[in-house]
Amino acid sequence: MIRERRSKEKLMNYYKKFIDEGVVDPNVHPWVAESWEQSKELGITSQVMPKLVKLSKDELARRQHLHQPAMDYLNGLYNETREHFNVYNLSLLLLDQDCYVMKNYALPFFQKSPGQLEGARLAEEDIGTSSISIVHEHKSPFLLFGPEMWIKECQDGDACSVPIMIDGQLVYIVTIVSVEQEELPHSAVVSLLLSIRYAMEQHLTMLAQLEARHVILDSVPFAVYHIIPGGDVVYSNKLGKSRLAGIDAVGTKDDVANLNDVVLNYRHTPLYKGFKGIPSYNKEVTWITQRKTYEDITTVVPLEQDKAVTSVVAVSLPIEDLRTLVAHAVGYKARYSLTSMVGETPVFITMQEKAGRVARNNNHLLLQGESGTGKQRMAHAIHQASGRAAGPLISLKCGDILPEVLEEELFGSGEYRDESRPGKLELANGGTLFLDEIEKIPMHVAARLADALKKCKVCRLGEKVERGFDIRIIAACDSDLKRLTEKGAFFSPLHEIISKSMIRIPPLRARREDIPLLAEHIICELAEQHNMPVKELQSEAKELLMSYEWPGNIKQLQGVAEQAFFNTEGNTIALKDISLLGETGISTAWKEDKDIFVEAWKVAGGNISRLANMLDVSRVTLYRYLKKFGLDKE
């Protein structure tokens, strides 16, 4: 509240009347009267300045650092009006929301030096009625005349204070105190303070908004740049600075080099076109620098004024980061951990411990074991336990894909620029590529894969551009890959690369004591997935499961457990509920029914020898039935 000039003599009489008699004259401003009453109740001396509460040196330094933007801004305003303060013997104070003095400008306030006053608290409980205490209470500008101040020692000067409000909250109080009352042009002081208030609120609001935007821009997975004509970068976010540093575009003093000097193909990039007023959106761009060549997806938007481009904003995402985001978005991540693998037998514990050790190194890895032993789950677990867990886990089953399609899946296709797409080697960058049934990879594809792994570079089919990648291969093989290599059936250099580390996964018949644990674990997982009660295996059912050879290993056990879980009424799975060949049972019906034969073949994991043992017939007999049913033995 801004007030007209008042008679100092009358104001002094009002003050003395209250001090001597405790009576508030009706002409006293209500806010002042309220503060006088409060000051008297607090027992604050009305004669001389009391000893002030002060922040410690460290706490003052901490607060001043916190409020440095406001102090710097007020420094600039004060320096522009310093002469005005000197002529009229004015004192300028900046206080925080707790009424602690952060900065004292010009004439010493209450005859104290800046060093004495900074860090002192000037709240109502310290000095009684003042323009500071009234503004702190009412959040409104207020001009207080000398005789209205509580402490007599301070009544030689008038004071005017304004609140600095941000988002409806008091953050600072700015105060001007005069000594020479008669010569003080109150209207000028009030105008000055109101101008300071408006300017500071606008400035601090803008700083808060900019800080929020900086945080947002530093959090997004994009490099953001603001570039002016000629190639000078005037702003870059955190990722942008990192990428500029990676091409030696940042000097020792954090000054950014001109992109026209750093990017060798600058005139062929969307930036150059942007300054001609041509925007680009999500364009794949190759950047060539002295240090390295890399690709990203770039958007460039020209900023215009009076139809002239004044600058451009560029947003880019490195190709490798985009691949990682896509990989995670489509679920390319580990679903299992080493602890999710169940077993207590010595052979299992030995394998699990070795897997934990192998996971921590960065060698390519070969998993060997019969079909259905859990090689895929082991690959997931090793990836999750490795230093690459944050990266993607890409899987590719080599036996399910035609050779020409497999090559494109691995290396990508670039035969037509508009259809250029990355392969699994690029998509797995920073993570793991799991190659299942690697023994079925064709020789020419294996040779190209071995060369790519040695160089850590890949060319898409139909292109000559080499792209770097950083992956770990986990390969899986159902048979003895070393023996296949010795026979010339597998590419030897690739075997050498992927077998630096090797884990043999035992068949289920080699760890019979684990079978009940595995069955119970599978049943618990099914119950959780389908929100159903857990079912208990009777001891006779467990004995049956342990007595079986399990040619299809864990995959076959999974099928048997699932059938028993869903087809058993009640919460107990008994011996009669277990069907080792699914609903068909082991009988001679397979000799006449193709569907039953195929079901048995699936249970055997597609292995002819296991199926022959399971059906108690010779391999020759099985081949006869394969021919009868029109099935390929492969």
KASUL-V556602 format. One record per backbone hydrogen bond with DSSP energy under -0.5 kcal/mol. CO is the residue of the C=O (numbers start at 1). NH is the residue of the N-H. E is the energy in kcal/mol with one decimal. If there is no record, write none. Layout:
co/nh/e
CO/NH/E
CO/NH/E
This chain:
co/nh/e
1/143/-1.2
7/11/-2.3
8/12/-2.2
9/13/-1.9
10/14/-2.3
11/15/-2.1
12/16/-2.7
13/17/-2.4
14/18/-1.8
15/19/-2.6
16/20/-3.2
17/21/-2.2
17/22/-0.6
17/23/-1.2
18/22/-1.4
23/25/-0.6
25/28/-2.0
29/33/-3.0
30/34/-2.5
31/35/-1.9
32/36/-2.7
33/37/-2.3
34/38/-1.9
35/39/-2.9
36/40/-2.6
37/41/-2.1
38/42/-2.0
39/43/-0.6
39/44/-1.9
40/43/-1.0
46/152/-2.5
47/153/-1.2
53/121/-2.5
56/60/-2.8
57/61/-2.1
58/62/-2.3
59/63/-2.5
60/64/-2.8
61/65/-2.1
62/66/-2.0
63/67/-2.4
65/68/-1.1
67/71/-2.2
68/72/-3.1
69/73/-2.0
70/74/-2.4
71/75/-2.3
72/76/-1.9
73/77/-2.0
74/78/-2.8
75/79/-2.6
76/80/-1.4
77/81/-0.9
78/81/-0.8
79/82/-0.5
81/85/-1.6
82/86/-2.2
83/87/-2.5
84/88/-1.7
85/90/-2.4
86/89/-0.7
88/179/-0.5
89/179/-0.7
90/107/-1.5
91/177/-2.4
92/105/-3.4
93/175/-2.1
94/102/-3.1
94/103/-1.6
95/173/-2.2
96/99/-2.0
99/122/-2.7
100/96/-2.4
101/119/-2.9
103/94/-2.4
105/92/-1.3
108/111/-1.2
109/112/-1.4
113/116/-0.6
113/117/-1.9
114/118/-2.7
117/120/-2.5
119/55/-2.2
120/101/-2.7
123/126/-1.6
123/127/-2.3
124/128/-1.8
129/150/-1.8
130/134/-2.0
131/135/-2.3
132/136/-2.6
133/137/-1.7
134/138/-2.7
135/139/-2.6
142/144/-0.6
142/161/-2.4
144/159/-2.8
145/148/-2.2
146/149/-2.0
150/152/-0.5
151/154/-1.7
152/155/-2.0
154/157/-1.2
158/178/-2.9
159/144/-3.7
160/176/-2.7
161/142/-2.4
162/174/-2.3
163/165/-0.7
164/171/-2.7
164/172/-1.3
166/169/-1.7
169/166/-2.6
171/97/-0.7
172/164/-2.9
173/95/-2.8
174/162/-2.2
175/93/-2.6
176/160/-2.5
177/91/-2.6
179/181/-1.3
180/184/-0.5
181/184/-1.1
183/185/-0.6
184/186/-1.3
185/188/-0.7
185/189/-2.0
186/190/-3.0
187/191/-2.4
188/192/-2.6
189/193/-2.8
190/194/-2.6
191/195/-2.1
192/196/-2.6
193/197/-2.9
194/198/-2.4
195/199/-2.7
196/200/-3.0
197/201/-2.5
198/202/-2.4
199/203/-2.6
200/204/-3.3
201/205/-2.1
202/206/-2.2
203/207/-2.5
204/208/-2.4
205/209/-2.3
206/210/-2.8
207/211/-2.8
208/212/-2.2
209/213/-2.2
210/214/-2.7
211/215/-2.3
212/216/-2.3
213/217/-3.0
214/218/-2.6
215/219/-1.0
216/219/-0.7
216/220/-1.3
222/224/-0.5
223/316/-2.6
224/237/-1.7
225/314/-2.4
226/234/-2.5
226/235/-1.3
227/312/-2.8
228/231/-2.1
228/232/-0.6
231/259/-2.7
232/228/-2.5
232/234/-0.7
235/226/-2.4
237/241/-2.7
238/242/-1.9
239/243/-2.3
240/244/-2.3
241/245/-2.4
242/246/-1.5
243/247/-0.6
244/247/-1.0
244/249/-2.9
245/248/-1.6
249/257/-3.5
251/254/-1.5
255/251/-3.4
258/261/-1.6
258/262/-1.1
259/263/-2.9
262/264/-0.8
262/290/-0.6
263/266/-1.5
265/268/-2.1
266/269/-1.6
266/272/-0.6
269/272/-0.6
269/273/-1.3
270/274/-2.3
271/275/-1.5
273/276/-1.3
273/278/-2.2
274/277/-1.9
277/279/-0.7
280/300/-2.2
283/285/-0.6
283/298/-3.1
285/287/-0.5
285/296/-2.0
286/288/-0.5
287/289/-0.6
287/294/-1.9
288/264/-2.6
288/265/-0.7
292/289/-1.7
294/287/-3.1
295/319/-1.8
296/285/-3.0
296/298/-0.6
297/317/-1.9
298/283/-2.8
299/315/-2.8
300/280/-2.2
301/313/-2.4
302/304/-0.5
303/310/-2.6
303/311/-1.3
305/308/-1.3
308/305/-2.6
308/310/-0.5
310/229/-0.6
311/303/-3.2
312/227/-2.8
313/301/-2.7
314/225/-2.7
315/299/-2.8
316/223/-3.1
317/297/-2.6
318/322/-2.2
319/323/-2.4
320/324/-1.8
321/325/-2.4
322/326/-2.6
323/327/-2.7
324/328/-2.3
325/329/-2.4
326/330/-2.1
327/332/-3.2
328/331/-1.4
331/333/-2.2
332/393/-1.8
337/340/-0.9
338/341/-1.2
345/349/-2.6
346/350/-2.5
347/351/-1.6
348/352/-2.9
349/353/-2.5
350/354/-2.1
351/355/-2.4
352/356/-1.9
353/357/-1.8
354/358/-3.0
355/359/-2.3
356/360/-0.8
357/360/-0.7
357/361/-0.5
358/361/-1.2
359/387/-0.5
364/501/-1.0
365/475/-3.2
366/368/-0.5
366/503/-2.4
367/477/-2.4
368/505/-3.3
370/373/-1.6
372/554/-0.9
372/555/-1.4
374/378/-2.1
375/379/-2.3
376/380/-2.1
377/381/-2.4
378/382/-2.6
379/383/-2.2
380/384/-2.4
381/385/-1.7
382/386/-0.6
383/386/-1.1
386/389/-1.3
388/391/-1.9
392/394/-0.5
392/432/-2.5
394/434/-3.4
396/398/-0.8
396/436/-2.0
397/400/-1.3
398/401/-0.8
402/406/-3.0
403/407/-2.0
404/408/-1.4
405/409/-2.5
406/410/-2.1
407/411/-2.5
408/412/-2.2
409/424/-3.3
410/425/-2.1
412/461/-2.3
413/421/-2.9
416/419/-1.7
417/420/-1.2
421/413/-1.8
423/427/-2.4
424/428/-2.0
426/429/-1.6
428/431/-2.9
431/472/-1.4
432/394/-2.7
432/434/-0.6
433/435/-0.7
433/474/-2.3
434/396/-2.5
434/436/-0.8
435/438/-0.5
435/476/-2.5
436/398/-2.5
437/440/-2.0
438/441/-1.8
442/446/-2.7
443/447/-2.5
444/448/-1.7
445/449/-2.5
446/450/-2.6
447/451/-1.9
448/452/-2.1
449/453/-2.4
450/454/-1.8
451/455/-2.1
452/456/-2.0
452/457/-1.2
456/469/-1.9
458/467/-2.6
460/463/-2.3
461/414/-2.9
465/460/-0.5
467/458/-2.3
470/430/-3.5
472/433/-2.8
472/474/-0.5
473/365/-2.8
473/475/-0.5
474/435/-2.1
475/367/-3.4
476/438/-2.3
477/369/-1.8
479/481/-1.0
480/484/-1.9
481/485/-2.2
482/486/-2.3
483/487/-1.7
484/489/-2.7
484/490/-0.7
485/488/-1.3
491/495/-1.9
492/496/-2.2
493/497/-1.5
494/498/-2.5
495/499/-1.3
497/500/-0.8
501/366/-2.3
503/368/-2.5
503/505/-0.5
504/506/-0.6
507/510/-1.4
508/511/-1.6
509/512/-0.5
511/514/-2.0
512/515/-1.8
514/518/-2.8
515/519/-2.7
516/520/-2.6
517/521/-2.3
518/522/-2.6
519/523/-2.3
520/524/-2.3
521/525/-2.3
522/526/-2.3
523/527/-2.4
524/528/-2.2
525/529/-2.7
526/530/-2.2
527/532/-2.6
528/531/-0.7
536/573/-3.5
538/542/-2.1
539/543/-2.2
540/544/-1.9
541/545/-2.3
542/546/-2.2
543/547/-1.5
544/548/-0.9
545/548/-0.5
550/553/-1.7
552/555/-0.7
552/556/-1.1
553/557/-2.2
554/558/-2.6
555/559/-1.6
556/560/-2.2
557/561/-2.7
558/562/-2.4
559/563/-2.2
560/564/-2.3
561/565/-2.5
562/566/-2.4
563/567/-1.9
564/568/-0.9
567/569/-0.5
571/536/-3.1
572/574/-0.7
573/538/-2.6
574/577/-1.2
575/578/-1.5
577/579/-0.5
579/582/-1.6
581/584/-1.1
582/581/-0.5
585/587/-0.9
587/590/-0.6
588/591/-1.8
589/592/-1.3
589/593/-1.8
592/594/-0.6
593/597/-2.0
594/598/-2.7
595/599/-2.1
596/600/-2.2
597/601/-2.3
598/602/-2.2
599/603/-2.1
600/604/-1.8
601/606/-2.5
602/605/-1.8
604/607/-1.1
606/608/-0.6
607/611/-2.2
608/612/-2.5
609/613/-2.0
610/614/-2.5
611/615/-2.4
612/616/-0.8
612/617/-2.2
618/622/-1.9
619/623/-2.4
620/624/-1.7
621/625/-1.9
622/626/-2.4
623/627/-2.2
624/628/-2.1
625/629/-2.5
626/631/-3.1
627/630/-0.9
